[in-house]
Structure formats: structure tokens, C-alpha cells
């Protein structure tokens, strides 16, 4: 994916609302669950890639997209919107997946930095 997404990494308005309405402990638990599940989502996307199954690729990207959006990972969500609809060849999808792995790690780090600053 050659597009560089110029969005704030986090939806801080959403996250601030979560903290105000649910409290820091619940937000921390929500994010811990996302962090744990993201490795499952990534493995599922990789499995779809390796089996060259476009339908599964779309489904698994869609699941991860929803999860990323629900925990305020704005730029990761935007990347997954694009990936979900991708009809690229396997080689390009493999590159997208590699970039997604890096982006996911960075988004988790960004969330951790934001949470520690509360």
C-alpha cells in the first residue's frame, strides 16, 4: 500500500469519552483485550492471504477494522478500510499485511503513551 495515511493515530475525543463514562480501568481492560485479539486478527488475515481467499481476506480485515475503530485507533482503522476492499494481487496484499503489522504495533504504542499521560 503506497498511500500514506495522514490522520491522527488516535481518536482522542472517543477515548476521552470512554474514560469519562467508563473510567480508566475499563478503558485499560478494553485495550488489553484489543491488544490480545489483534494477534488473532492478524493471523486470520495472514491465513486468508496464504490461502488466496479474497472473501476471508475481506471478512478478517473487516473484523479487525471494527475492533480498531472501537478502541479509537483511527489511522489503523482507516488503513483497514482500504485493505478490506483490496483486490490487489497476493504479493501486494502481503506487503499490506506487513505494513499492517507494523502499524498495529505503533498504534498500540501510541495508545499506551496516551493512556500513561492521563
HELIX and SHEET records of a PDB file:
HELIX    1   1 UNK A   12  UNK A   22  1                                  11    
HELIX    2   2 UNK A   24  UNK A   50  1                                  27    
HELIX    3   3 UNK A   54  UNK A   70  1                                  17    
HELIX    4   4 UNK A   74  UNK A   84  1                                  11    
HELIX    5   5 UNK A   90  UNK A  116  1                                  27    
END                                                                             
